[in-house]
């Protein structure tokens, strides 16, 4: 969105779990040197929270892109303990609202190029609306009884609400929570009862519990496959299509749809996905 007017640098790389991430000295220096800092918010950053607060107190523009979403009391999901679910990007319509935060923040910091930021935001939102429509259509093609998404941790509730899925995570909203033997047993029985054909690992979470689910279901006579890895708290490799937000969601939607019996192109909405990634 910044276009030629800024150099964008990400702190947390591919496959890194933001719930557990700790900023290094180099990361802190990068944040201190930046003109504007954006972060997700809703407690996703966990251990980085104190660092961001300290930088903001020094007068640097530091913005949570979920600010507008947070202010809408009816949108943000919580768990049983009332912890925020920070995974709002899984609902494309929700993430469109984050675009406005970035646009307004950049325009306030660099008023000279406000028109460019506005134009870039409009163009990007148009792409996101196309992505949202693709997600709706693809997931709606999954047989209704199989629209159940079982993943390593509970990162897909916004996607479930937006596109008509039922979602079950082995771990909770944060990967800091641990799944017990009883949690695995309950999900195994659920898979068998509902005859769910696939479960999904995530790029930033250990596969151990997902494998335990498959083994448990198979032992009860129900064959479950492990679907392609989903992107939950991290995107794909930098420089790839899956390393962009649109590519990330395209990959997830396409992978889920095809594994659960729906109809979606093997290479996704834009024909850019790399099968198996």
C-alpha positions as CSV (number, residue, x, y, z in Angstrom):
1,X,0.0,0.0,0.0
2,X,2.9,2.3,0.7
3,X,4.2,1.7,-2.9
4,X,7.4,3.5,-3.8
5,X,7.1,5.8,-0.7
6,X,8.3,3.4,1.9
7,X,10.5,0.3,2.5
8,X,8.5,-2.3,4.3
9,X,10.3,-4.7,6.7
10,X,8.7,-7.5,8.6
11,X,10.1,-8.6,12.0
12,X,8.6,-12.0,12.3
13,X,9.6,-14.3,9.5
14,X,7.9,-17.3,7.8
15,X,6.9,-20.2,10.0
16,X,7.5,-18.3,13.2
17,X,4.8,-18.4,15.9
18,X,4.0,-14.8,17.0
19,X,2.5,-16.0,20.2
20,X,5.9,-17.2,21.4
21,X,8.2,-14.8,19.5
22,X,10.7,-12.7,21.5
23,X,12.2,-9.7,19.9
24,X,16.0,-9.8,19.6
25,X,18.3,-6.7,20.0
26,X,18.4,-6.4,16.2
27,X,14.6,-6.5,16.1
28,X,14.3,-3.8,18.7
29,X,16.8,-1.6,16.8
30,X,14.8,-2.1,13.6
31,X,11.6,-1.0,15.3
32,X,13.4,2.0,16.8
33,X,14.8,3.1,13.4
34,X,11.4,2.8,11.6
35,X,9.3,5.9,10.8
36,X,6.0,4.1,11.5
37,X,5.4,0.7,13.2
38,X,2.3,-1.5,12.5
39,X,1.4,-4.6,14.4
40,X,-1.7,-6.8,14.6
41,X,-3.0,-6.1,18.1
42,X,-5.6,-8.1,20.2
43,X,-2.7,-9.5,22.1
44,X,-1.3,-11.6,19.2
45,X,2.2,-10.3,19.8
46,X,2.3,-11.6,23.3
47,X,5.9,-11.3,24.5
48,X,6.5,-8.3,22.2
49,X,3.8,-6.1,23.8
50,X,6.2,-4.4,26.2
51,X,8.6,-3.5,23.4
52,X,5.9,-1.9,21.4
53,X,4.6,0.1,24.3
54,X,8.1,1.4,25.1
55,X,8.6,2.5,21.5
56,X,5.2,4.2,21.4
57,X,6.0,6.1,24.6
58,X,9.0,7.7,22.9
59,X,6.6,9.4,20.4
60,X,7.0,7.1,17.4
61,X,3.8,6.3,15.5
62,X,2.9,2.8,16.5
63,X,-0.5,1.4,15.3
64,X,-2.5,-1.8,15.8
65,X,-4.1,-2.5,12.5
66,X,-7.1,-4.0,14.3
67,X,-7.9,-0.8,16.1
68,X,-11.0,-0.2,14.0
69,X,-12.1,-3.8,14.4
70,X,-11.6,-3.7,18.1
71,X,-13.8,-0.6,18.5
72,X,-16.7,-2.7,17.0
73,X,-17.7,-4.6,20.1
74,X,-19.7,-7.1,18.1
75,X,-16.9,-8.3,15.9
76,X,-14.0,-9.5,18.0
77,X,-14.3,-13.1,19.1
78,X,-13.1,-14.4,22.6
79,X,-12.5,-17.7,24.2
80,X,-14.1,-19.1,27.3
81,X,-11.7,-17.1,29.5
82,X,-12.6,-13.9,27.5
83,X,-9.2,-13.7,25.8
84,X,-9.3,-12.0,22.5
85,X,-9.0,-14.1,19.4
86,X,-6.5,-12.1,17.3
87,X,-6.8,-14.1,14.1
88,X,-9.0,-11.5,12.4
89,X,-7.1,-11.7,9.0
90,X,-8.8,-15.1,8.4
91,X,-12.0,-13.2,7.5
92,X,-11.2,-11.1,4.4
93,X,-14.0,-8.7,5.0
94,X,-12.6,-8.0,8.5
95,X,-9.1,-7.5,7.2
96,X,-10.3,-5.0,4.7
97,X,-11.0,-2.8,7.7
98,X,-7.4,-3.1,8.7
99,X,-6.5,-1.5,5.3
100,X,-8.2,1.7,6.4
101,X,-6.0,1.9,9.5
102,X,-2.8,1.6,7.5
103,X,-4.1,4.1,4.9
104,X,-5.0,6.7,7.4
105,X,-1.9,6.2,9.4
106,X,0.4,6.6,6.4
107,X,-1.5,9.6,5.2
108,X,-1.2,11.3,8.6
109,X,2.5,10.7,8.7
110,X,3.2,11.6,5.1
111,X,0.5,14.0,4.0
112,X,2.4,14.9,0.7
113,X,1.6,11.4,-0.7
114,X,-1.9,11.0,0.8
115,X,-3.5,10.7,-2.7
116,X,-1.2,7.8,-3.5
117,X,-2.0,6.0,-0.3
118,X,-5.7,6.4,-1.0
119,X,-5.4,5.1,-4.6
120,X,-3.3,2.1,-3.5
121,X,-5.7,1.2,-0.8
122,X,-8.7,1.3,-3.2
123,X,-6.9,-1.0,-5.6
124,X,-5.9,-3.4,-2.9
125,X,-9.4,-3.5,-1.4
126,X,-10.7,-4.4,-4.9
127,X,-8.4,-7.4,-4.9
128,X,-9.5,-8.4,-1.4
129,X,-13.2,-8.3,-2.4
130,X,-12.4,-10.7,-5.2
131,X,-10.6,-13.0,-2.7
132,X,-13.6,-12.8,-0.3
133,X,-16.0,-13.9,-3.1
134,X,-13.7,-16.7,-4.1
135,X,-13.6,-18.0,-0.5
136,X,-17.4,-17.9,-0.2
137,X,-17.9,-19.8,-3.4
138,X,-15.2,-22.4,-2.8
139,X,-16.2,-23.3,0.7
140,X,-19.9,-23.4,-0.2
141,X,-19.0,-26.2,-2.6
142,X,-17.9,-28.5,0.3
143,X,-20.7,-31.0,1.1
144,X,-22.5,-29.5,4.1
145,X,-21.9,-32.4,6.4
146,X,-18.1,-32.1,5.8
147,X,-17.7,-28.4,6.4
148,X,-15.7,-29.1,9.5
149,X,-12.2,-27.7,9.8
150,X,-9.9,-29.5,12.4
151,X,-6.5,-27.8,12.8
152,X,-3.5,-27.7,15.1
153,X,-4.8,-24.7,17.1
154,X,-7.8,-22.5,17.1
155,X,-6.8,-19.9,14.6
156,X,-9.7,-20.2,12.1
157,X,-12.8,-19.0,14.0
158,X,-13.1,-15.8,12.0
159,X,-12.9,-17.8,8.7
160,X,-15.5,-20.2,10.1
161,X,-17.9,-17.5,10.9
162,X,-17.4,-15.6,7.6
163,X,-17.7,-18.6,5.3
164,X,-19.9,-21.2,7.0
165,X,-17.4,-23.7,8.5
166,X,-17.4,-25.4,11.8
167,X,-13.9,-25.3,13.3
168,X,-12.2,-27.3,16.0
169,X,-8.7,-26.6,17.2
170,X,-6.5,-29.1,19.1
171,X,-5.0,-26.3,21.1
172,X,-6.6,-23.0,22.1
173,X,-6.4,-19.5,20.6
174,X,-2.8,-19.2,21.8
175,X,-0.2,-21.9,21.1
176,X,1.0,-21.4,24.6
177,X,-1.9,-23.6,25.7
178,X,-1.2,-27.3,25.7
179,X,-3.6,-30.0,24.5
180,X,-4.1,-32.9,26.9
181,X,-4.7,-36.6,26.2
182,X,-8.4,-36.1,26.9
183,X,-8.6,-33.3,24.3
184,X,-7.2,-35.6,21.7
185,X,-9.6,-38.4,22.6
186,X,-12.6,-36.1,22.3
187,X,-11.5,-34.9,18.8
188,X,-10.8,-38.4,17.7
189,X,-14.3,-39.5,18.6
190,X,-15.7,-36.4,16.9
191,X,-13.8,-37.2,13.6
192,X,-15.1,-40.7,13.7
193,X,-18.7,-39.7,14.5
194,X,-18.8,-37.0,11.8
195,X,-16.8,-39.0,9.3
196,X,-14.5,-36.0,8.6
197,X,-12.0,-36.9,5.8
198,X,-9.1,-34.7,6.6
199,X,-7.3,-32.7,9.4
200,X,-4.8,-29.9,8.8
201,X,-1.4,-29.1,10.2
202,X,-0.2,-25.5,10.4
203,X,3.1,-24.0,9.2
204,X,3.9,-22.4,12.6
205,X,2.7,-25.2,14.9
206,X,4.1,-28.7,15.6
207,X,2.5,-31.6,13.7
208,X,2.6,-33.9,16.8
209,X,-1.0,-33.5,17.9
210,X,-2.4,-33.7,14.3
211,X,-0.6,-37.0,13.8
212,X,-2.1,-38.3,17.1
213,X,-5.6,-37.5,15.8
214,X,-5.0,-39.4,12.6
215,X,-3.6,-42.4,14.4
216,X,-6.5,-42.4,16.9
217,X,-9.1,-42.2,14.2
218,X,-7.5,-44.9,12.1
219,X,-7.4,-47.2,15.2
220,X,-11.2,-46.8,15.4
221,X,-11.6,-47.8,11.7
222,X,-12.0,-44.3,10.2
223,X,-9.3,-43.2,7.7
224,X,-8.4,-39.6,8.1
225,X,-5.8,-37.9,5.8
226,X,-3.5,-35.1,6.8
227,X,-4.2,-32.2,4.4
228,X,-1.6,-29.8,3.1
229,X,-0.2,-27.4,5.7
230,X,-2.2,-24.3,6.4
231,X,-0.9,-20.8,7.1
232,X,-2.3,-19.6,10.4
233,X,0.0,-17.3,12.3
234,X,2.6,-16.9,9.6
235,X,2.5,-16.5,5.8
236,X,4.7,-18.5,3.3
237,X,8.2,-17.8,2.2
238,X,9.1,-14.2,1.4
239,X,9.0,-13.5,-2.3
240,X,6.5,-16.2,-3.1
241,X,2.7,-15.9,-3.8
242,X,2.0,-17.7,-0.5
243,X,4.2,-15.1,1.2
244,X,1.5,-12.5,0.5
245,X,-1.7,-12.0,2.4
246,X,-3.8,-12.8,-0.7
247,X,-1.7,-15.9,-1.5
248,X,-1.9,-17.1,2.1
249,X,-5.7,-16.9,2.2
250,X,-6.0,-18.3,-1.4
251,X,-3.8,-21.3,-0.3
252,X,-5.9,-21.9,2.9
253,X,-9.2,-21.7,1.1
254,X,-8.2,-23.8,-1.8
255,X,-6.5,-26.5,0.4
256,X,-9.4,-26.7,2.8
257,X,-12.0,-26.9,0.0
258,X,-10.3,-29.6,-2.0
259,X,-9.4,-31.8,1.0
260,X,-13.0,-31.7,2.4
261,X,-14.6,-32.6,-0.9
262,X,-15.4,-29.2,-2.5
263,X,-14.5,-27.7,-5.8
264,X,-11.6,-25.4,-6.3
265,X,-8.8,-25.0,-8.9
266,X,-5.6,-26.9,-7.9
267,X,-3.6,-23.7,-8.3
268,X,-6.2,-21.4,-6.6
269,X,-8.0,-18.3,-7.5
270,X,-5.2,-16.7,-9.4
271,X,-3.5,-19.8,-10.7
272,X,-0.4,-19.0,-8.7
273,X,-0.4,-21.6,-5.9
274,X,2.4,-24.1,-5.7
275,X,0.7,-27.5,-5.0
276,X,2.1,-29.0,-1.8
277,X,3.0,-25.7,-0.3
